[in-house]
Every structure is written in structure tokens, then in C-alpha cells.
Amino acid sequence: MSHSVIILLAIFVPILWGLGLLVKPEFKNRKTLVAVAGAGLVATAVLSMAVIVSGKMELMLFSLGENMNIFFRVDNVGRMFALIVTIVWVLAGFYAFEYMKHEKEEKRYFGFYMMVFGVLLALTFAGSMVTYYLFYEMMTLLSVPLVLHSKTREAIMGGLKYLFYSLFGAYMVLFGIYFLNKYASTLDFQAGGALDMSAVAGNEGLLLIVAFSMILGFGVKAGMFPLHAWLPTAHPVAPAPASAVMSGIIVKMGVLGMLRVVYFMFGADFLQGTWVQKAWMVLALITVFMGSMLAYREKVLKKRLAYSTVSQISYILFGMALLQPEALTGSLLHVVFHAVIKSTLFMCAGAIIYKTGKTNVLEVKGIGKEMPVTIWCYTFASLALIGIPPASGFISKWYLAIGSLDSEIHVFSWLGPVVLLISALLTAGYLLPITIKGFLPGADYDYDSLKKKEPVKMMVIPLVVLAALAILLGVFPNPLTDFISEIVNSVL
Amino acid sequence: MNIDRLIYIMVFMPMAGALLSYLTGRKSKHGRDVVVRLIAILEFVCSVLLILNMPGAEGSLVTVPGVCGMGLHFTVDGFRAIYGGIAAFMWMMTSVFSEEYFAHYRNRNRYYLFQLITLGATEAIFLSADLYTTFVFFEVMSMASYVWVAQDERKESLRAGATYLAVAVIGGLVMLMGLFLLYHQAGTLQISELYEACQGKNVYVAAGCLFVGFGAKAGAFPLHIWLPKAHPVAPAPASALLSGILTKTGIFGILVISCQILLHDAKWGAFVLVIGVITMFAGAFLAVFSVDFKRTLACSSVSQIGFILVGIGMQGLLAEENALAVRGTFLHMVNHSLFKLVLFMVAGVIFMNVHKLNLNEIRGFGRKKPLLAFIYLMGALGIGGVPLWSGYVSKTLLHESIVEYIHGLEAGTFAAGIFLVEDMKIFEWIFLISGGLTIAYMCKLFVAVFVEKNSDEKVQEAYDAKKNYMNPASTIALSVSAVLFPIMGSLPGMTMNRLADMSQSFMGLAYAGHEVHYFTWTNLKGSVISIAIGVAVYFLIVRTWMMKRQEDGVKVYVNKWSHYLDLEDYIYRPILLKLIPGICGFVCMILDHITDMLAKLLPIAGNVQAGFFDTISDGLIVFLRKTIYKDSPQAMELEEGNEVTHAFGTFLNKLENLLNQTIWRNHPHKKDFEHYFVLKYDAFKENTAMITRSLSYGLLLFSLGLCATLIYLLVAAMS
């Protein structure tokens, strides 16, 4: 108990730090703000790493009533998600210290940014459905200010759309929790499922509907068709570092929610071969294709990336829906890879906007000559996302496809890989033209008027670190794969 | 030196060297060129060492554990070592040639960076022991070599580059699907284990997917489209490598399918044969039409790849008896690599001097340049399959394998399978005609460049005046490569047979095969027929139909090939870039907006519905009021006041009257109390009606009722 208090520290230090930033009067100079926020980020990162490293532990905070415990348990899933959250959040934070210079009200941004950090850690360490739900709602509410930061009409409408979609999803989850409370032996997460089979007997049909509703509910945050529409609206209007973490991290909390519901509440056996599984796979595959196709047709870079997120998250969902060990491994690998890759891509888009003001993919001719390091990072991340070996995306897709074929589910077993590959082709089609136009501007390009526009180190270093991760995780995936296999073996 | 270390060096040194050359290049252009050459030469030395160290080490597995999950696996055998060597040789020669060729290019650092990365990847493909490793480096190679095609960034180059990249990516993805299926079915991707693992399993779909992927790189019909587009625009050294080596990585993959997964499978052999025949003929046919030096060579590559595919197909059909096909296939691969090295470098020499490739413009460039003519001729005679040059040997073997199958079918030693004797005879004739077309297009280039004079005399003078058309390094690179062909061709027993002996085990051939006497009449016959066809085509078609006399009397080459026959422009691009994205994009857009539309539609629908029911109920009320609930027709006589007001008013009026007559006589009051009370009463009545009709009154009553209930409950509870 004593050393598990560190979980609380990791969660509440950033929340209070953020709160402090919000209530404190405006800083006189910007450097102080950056220093304070930076110190908060680093402190939180240290605390969260302490939790992650110290391994499995539990902390019972208090109980809202019978069976409704606010309860934290650090397991391998949580450690993995917490690690990604920490890495991406800190790097995007440092990137934002430079980027947010050209936005107003930075104090508000960093205040909420810190608070969401704490809430995210709470989500990854949550040990029960009630805890998860509580912090899930909190995350939604606290992240809305990040979306509508610029307070333009589009930003506010985008923020509201995000809010309403998320709330709708959350209520579907809440609806499910009411039923789970009745039919599960506990609302704490248990690897392999927590259903009380004697209570379930005879009510399977009802519980399947409940499961589907919870999947759809978390599917809102994960951008699964038909409730994905907030993503392409909200991402482009948010400041670039905010879109990076929205796409890289916040949508993953929907994924984590689904993982918890399916593998830790209902259990894979309960859903195996049911209509819920099939419907889930159909929705995921539709989303994969639709997202890529729309990204391919989209001309605004950030919006293109947002559609790409829609598509890529559904790779993860498809892998989870197969309820098959290899596929789940691929799915969790893709959680990590996509978090890294998509944050890189959004931050590159941000760097382009920051230095040149260009938002449209048709305007980026010669951009690679102007900011080579940024576009190299973009290129590496793109190759990883397409799944060109040896970059990381290839490894996760390999596991997903092999898992899909091995599952031997009628039609889906081969349809899945085919859709994934078509989507990979579209991914190449929507990501590579920027690299190509950027580095190969054409023979008539005017080299004399070329100006180097590389952003400062504070922006470039996070990019380089993330892009390097996107490649290296693909070249040396085995430590990660082994860690994930352990998780998979515990739930399947 | 041990095999492991050699293989590591061959694969990873060029990749490290790529970075080194890039960094050097930022400081000094010359230093960079030196680094690039050194690495290429070192690579070649390593590959020779590998061949020398190979005996005894064949098949040993070299593993780099953990990389990309499954680890990388390399191995070496005769085929792999020789092809690794050829790749290194070609890289060395082109690197030597490159310095001069690229002297005036921009972005050379970039070119060399990707050139060396591709070298490492290509070596890795030839040395790979499992298809996983093959695939990993195949993709690296495809991506890196894109930069070659688009290097000079002209509009055509970028477009050709896009085509190349699209074919590479699509091919790569289809191949990946094949790997998924194969791994799922066989449970392994180790090339040496695949034959056992695939026994008794239907792996045709997997094999087909792999074939598409590898075939796209090899340039097999109908995915050959990138070759004629990419080669004319790519720098010549890059074209030589693309055509000579990169296409062979595709062939390597196809050999893995045909000689490991589906060894001696007649159905598969028949499939590859048909693709091969089409590719062979289509390439040669296109090449005859071409009026661009490099485009001709590119189409020629397609055609030669077709010859190789024919050989692979014949291996499958001949099954156990396939020695001729196996050896022919391999030797033709080697020959074609080297021919294209020489021929594209000749094209490079022409291009770097005059920056043109159109036959009418470069016409006469080669006059009075005997060395260049000699080098070109060696390549041309070789590729044309003229006896005493190396191409003759491999083509003869391939031709004889077809003849052997025909004889076998006639004699009944081969069960009549998919093809009958007649079909095979047709294939044989197409083979010979394609060989003839090869002679024809090589003649066309030779006559245009080296024999005829340019139509513009000034240009011709300028061409004749060019004596220093290549520097000594390039001269050596070209000449050394060119003299190989007559040596190999006149001494096949010492050179080519040995190469074939070393490599044949890779293709599942264990025995040595019977000695072939290349220079007997039966074997020479095929070549003679081809040459005759070639000469006839050249004089009857190329010199007449494909040339036009201009007004000034000069005959020029015209492109008779209709641009409407371009597969890429009129089928692939419209379908892939317009039709499919158009349709799917539209459907997806609807899907994308479906939720938002619903969200917007619901309130509207609600309004419409409410409005609809409103109208209906209002209409009903009006209707009823006008029918059964009609107001009574007689006008109601409105009653004013009631008895009380009336009586009270009358009383007060009388009292007033009385008082007026008595007390108020001087100031009589004139007020009608009866009327006054009626007004008061009406106002009261109206207010009451207002109150009773109002909501607050309802609530008041409701709360009163509640209070009453409460009181009742209290009372009831107390009692």
C-alpha cells in the first residue's frame, strides 16, 4: 500500500499542477510559463515512469457504493499504455512550447494539457470499470478546451461536435455498466472476463446487445464507423500538438476501453463467434477502407491525417475483434506504432504550418528542400505507417494478417488482410506525394530563392526522436512483441 | 574469410557506405565519387571472395536474429553467389561510368545515397534464405530505386517515377498477401523448406500473388508498363541497373516459386510459359516500333525477360527432364544482365554527349567512332543470339528445351497435358520470331546511329568532330564489359557451362545434363531462322513502312505505334486514379456523412412530423367545428348582467332619483347604477374566465389538491 501511493502522485500531481496554472494570474514573461509547465511535464514523467517500472501494484482509493470501487491496478496493459502516453505527451509538450508561440492564451492550453496528462495516467492505471468511466468522462471534458483553443467559429463547432459525440458514446458505455453491475461478479477488471456465468445463463442475448453498445460507445472515441465523424472535424481545428496527442493518445483511450470491456469484463470466449464479433469486424473493416479512401481524396493535410487516423485505429479494432492471439498481438503493436507515427506526422504538419503557413497538400512543392529534417521525419513515419519493411507498421500488419488468416473465420479471415492491403496502398497514395513533391520539386524549381526554414531544435528533436522510434521499433520489435505476447496470453 | 562475415559485409557495408558517401558529398564532390567507387569495388571483391569461399559452405544459414521480428536469414549457393557477383560487377562498372555521366547533374548526393542503399538491398535479396528477408529488402530496393527514375525531376521523369512507384507498391502489397497466405499454409518461409512444407497443399493462390509481385518487378506482361516509361527518363547507369539487375530480383522470386514451392508442377509451368510467350513477343514487337534509343532497349528488356520466363515455364513442363531449360534460363539471365549493362552504357555515352535519344536526332552520332561501334555491336550481336556470341548459347538451350518437349509429346514420353504438340509448335515459332525481331530492332539502332548520316549536315559535322566522347575510365568500363560476350560465346564449355553447373542446384537440378554441342547444324538452325526473320523484318518493314520520306527528300523514322494502345495511359491510370477512387470515394463520402446527416435530419424530421400532425389536428378541429360541432345558427342574445345586478341597480337608480328630487335638487347626480353594475359584473366574469383558463390557476388548483391530499394523509395517519 505504502509505495503504491505513487500511483496517486502520478495522477494528481499533473492535475493539480494544471489546475494551479489555470487559476494563477497571467505570467509576466513567457519563459516562466514554459519553465513551470516543463517542470510539471518532467515531474509527471518521472512519477509515471516510477509506476511503470515498479511493476504490478494496486491501490484502493474509496468506494462509491457496493461494487463501485475507485480502484487502481497497474497491470501490463496499463504499463504499456502509460509508457506510450508518457513518451508522446512529454515530447508533444516540448514541441508545443515552441509551436504555441503563435497561438494566444498559452497558459490555458498548458493548464488543460497537464490536467489531461494526469487523467490519462489515471485511465491507464484504472482497475475497475467505474474508475475507467469516471476518468473517461473527465478526459473528454478536459480535452475539449484543447480542441477549441483558437476560439474561431470552426474550432468551437469542432470542439462541440467532439464533446457531443464523446458524451453520446460515454452514455452508451454507462448503459452497459448498469447491466454489467448486475451480470458480472465484479466491476473490477479481470483478465479473461468477469461475467458471472450463473447470472448470465438465459440472458446471453441481452448481454450481447450490452456488449455491442459498449463497443460502439468506446468506438466513438476510437473513431469507428458510424460514429467517427468528430475526428476529421475536431483534429484540423485544434493546434498541431493538440491534434498530435488527440490522434496519437486520446483516441487510444477508446481502444483501451474496448480492450478492457472485451477482454477484461466480457471475456473473449463469450463473444467468440457471435453476431457482435461479426458486426464489430464489419464496422472495423468499413472504417479501414473508408478512412483511407477519404484521406486519399482530402487535400488539407491535417484533415487527411485525421482521416488516416480513422482508418488506422480500425486496424487495431479489427485485430481486437478477431479474438485471436496473433491478431491481438498485432493490434496492440499497432497501438504503440500508431501512437508514435501519427504524433510524428501531425507534428510535421504542424511544423509546416508554423514555418510556412501552408495547410494544403498541393502547396508543399519543394518543402523538403526548405526543411529537410522535418520532411525526412515525415517520410520515415509515412513509410512506417504504410508498412514498408523494416519500418514498424509492417510488423503489426504482419501479425494482424497472419492472425486473421489463422482465425479461419469464414470470409473475414482473408477479407481482412485484403482490405488492410488495399488500405495500405491508399496510405501510400495519400502520404508519399508530400515526400515526393517535397524532395523532388521538379526541374524548374528555383534553387536560388531557396531559404532554409528548418524549425528550432525544440520542435525538431521531438520529431527526430519519434521518427527514429517509428523505424527502430520495426527493426528490433522483439522486446515489445514479447511483452505484448505476455499480455495476450493472460487474456486469451 | 568466413562466409557469415562476407555476407554481412556485402549486405550492410553498402548501406553504411551510402550514409558515408552522403556526408562526404556535402563537403567534397570528388571525395564522394571516390567513396562510391571504392565501395562498389570492395563489394565486387567481396562477392568474388564469396564465390571462392563457397565450396563446402553451400546452404549454410546465416542469421541476424530478431531483426524485423522473425530475424533475417541469408545463405549462399552457386546461383546466389554468382548473381551476387554479377550485381556487384554491374554496380562497379556503372559507378565507374557514373562520374562522367553525372558531371552536370544536380542532386548527385541523393542519387548515390540511394544507389548504394539499393546495392545492399539487391545483394540481400539474392543472398536471402527466406522469403521474409527477401520481402524486407525487396521493399527497401523498390523504394530506394524510385529516386533513380525521378532523379532529373523533369515532368516525364516524375510521371514515370510515379508509375514505377505505383507498380512497385502495388506489386509489393500483392506479394505480401501471397506471403501471408503462404506462411499461413506452409508455416515457414525458409526457401529450402518450402517444397516439403507445401506438399499436398493447394498453394496456387499464394503462388499467384507472389508471381504478381515478383513479375511486376521483372517486367512480365501486363505489369511491364514501368519499363518503357522509366528507362528513357532515368539516367543511363541507373537504367542499366534497373534493367540488368533489378528485373532479375523479380526473376529470382519467380524461380523461388517455380523451383521450390511448385517444383516440376506442369500447371504452373504452363501458366508461366504463357505469360512468358506473351511478354517475349509483346516486348520485341514494341521495341521494333520504338524510335527512342533507350525505349527500344527497355522494350527489349521486357522481351528478354519473356525469354527467361519461357525457360522457367519449360522447367515446369519438362519436370524431371528439364536440364536444358534450367541451364538456358540461368544463362540467359546472366547474359541479359551483361548485355543491358553494355547497351545502356552506350546509350549513356550518346546521351551525355548530345542530350538526345530520338533516333532521328542522334542519327549519325556513331560514325567515325569505331570503338563505340564495336562495343555496341558486341552487345547487339550477343542479345541477337548470333552464333559465337554468348546470347546464342542461352537462346539455343531455351529453344532446344521447347524442341525436346515437342519431341517428348510426339513420342509419348510426356503425357499430353495442357498443351498439345500444335500449341507447342506455335510457341516455338513465336520464340523464333521474337528472336528475329530482336535482330531487327538491334539493326535499326545500329544503322541509325552508326551507319546513316544525320539529316542536318552541320549536326553531322559536330558529331564527327567529337573525338573525346568518353573519358578513359568509362572507356575501360565499357570495353571490359563488352569483350566478355564473344569470349563467353566462343568458349561456352569453359565459361558458360561452368556457370550453369554451379547454379543449377538452386533450380532443383541434381544431374549434370547431357553435353550440348552448340555448334551443330540442328542447334544452329534455330538461330539461322531467327536471323533470317530479323533481316527480312528489317528490310521489309522497318526500312519501308516505319520510315517516311520528308519533303526535303530525307527519310526519317516515324513512330507508327498508336498512343491509344498505351496500357498505362488508357487503362491503368484512368481505372486506378479516376474510376475506382471516384466510385469508392463517393460511397465513402456518403458513409462519412451518414451520422451527421442523421443527426441533422432528426430534428428536421421531428419538425416536419410535428407540423404534419399539427396541420392534421387543426384541420380536424376546423372540420368538426364546421360540421357536427357547428355553432347554433340563431344569434345569441347576449345577456347583460344578472338578476342581482339588475335588482340592485334598479334599487339604487330609484334611490338616486329620490335623492335628486330631495337633497341633491340643486346638483342632481346622473349615474345609471344598473348599467354600472352590469359592466362590473362583465369585468368580473372575464377575469374569472382568464384565471380559470391560465396555467398558474391549474397549478394553484393542483397544489391545493396536493395540499388537500397531504392534509388528508396526515389526518388519516393521525387517526
Boltz contact constraints between the chains, C-beta under 6 A:
constraints:
  - contact:
      token1: [A, 226]
      token2: [B, 594]
      max_distance: 6.0
  - contact:
      token1: [A, 226]
      token2: [B, 595]
      max_distance: 6.0
  - contact:
      token1: [A, 227]
      token2: [B, 595]
      max_distance: 6.0
  - contact:
      token1: [A, 229]
      token2: [B, 595]
      max_distance: 6.0
  - contact:
      token1: [A, 229]
      token2: [B, 596]
      max_distance: 6.0
  - contact:
      token1: [A, 290]
      token2: [B, 588]
      max_distance: 6.0
  - contact:
      token1: [A, 290]
      token2: [B, 591]
      max_distance: 6.0
  - contact:
      token1: [A, 293]
      token2: [B, 584]
      max_distance: 6.0
  - contact:
      token1: [A, 293]
      token2: [B, 585]
      max_distance: 6.0
  - contact:
      token1: [A, 293]
      token2: [B, 588]
      max_distance: 6.0
  - contact:
      token1: [A, 294]
      token2: [B, 588]
      max_distance: 6.0
  - contact:
      token1: [A, 294]
      token2: [B, 592]
      max_distance: 6.0
  - contact:
      token1: [A, 297]
      token2: [B, 585]
      max_distance: 6.0
  - contact:
      token1: [A, 388]
      token2: [B, 139]
      max_distance: 6.0
  - contact:
      token1: [A, 389]
      token2: [B, 68]
      max_distance: 6.0
  - contact:
      token1: [A, 389]
      token2: [B, 136]
      max_distance: 6.0
  - contact:
      token1: [A, 389]
      token2: [B, 139]
      max_distance: 6.0
  - contact:
      token1: [A, 390]
      token2: [B, 68]
      max_distance: 6.0
  - contact:
      token1: [A, 390]
      token2: [B, 136]
      max_distance: 6.0
  - contact:
      token1: [A, 395]
      token2: [B, 69]
      max_distance: 6.0
  - contact:
      token1: [A, 401]
      token2: [B, 180]
      max_distance: 6.0
  - contact:
      token1: [A, 405]
      token2: [B, 180]
      max_distance: 6.0
  - contact:
      token1: [A, 405]
      token2: [B, 184]
      max_distance: 6.0
  - contact:
      token1: [A, 417]
      token2: [B, 180]
      max_distance: 6.0
  - contact:
      token1: [A, 421]
      token2: [B, 173]
      max_distance: 6.0
  - contact:
      token1: [A, 421]
      token2: [B, 177]
      max_distance: 6.0
  - contact:
      token1: [A, 424]
      token2: [B, 173]
      max_distance: 6.0
  - contact:
      token1: [A, 425]
      token2: [B, 173]
      max_distance: 6.0
  - contact:
      token1: [A, 428]
      token2: [B, 169]
      max_distance: 6.0
  - contact:
      token1: [A, 440]
      token2: [B, 150]
      max_distance: 6.0
  - contact:
      token1: [A, 440]
      token2: [B, 153]
      max_distance: 6.0
  - contact:
      token1: [A, 442]
      token2: [B, 153]
      max_distance: 6.0
  - contact:
      token1: [A, 443]
      token2: [B, 153]
      max_distance: 6.0
  - contact:
      token1: [A, 443]
      token2: [B, 154]
      max_distance: 6.0
  - contact:
      token1: [A, 475]
      token2: [B, 67]
      max_distance: 6.0
  - contact:
      token1: [A, 477]
      token2: [B, 69]
      max_distance: 6.0
  - contact:
      token1: [A, 478]
      token2: [B, 66]
      max_distance: 6.0
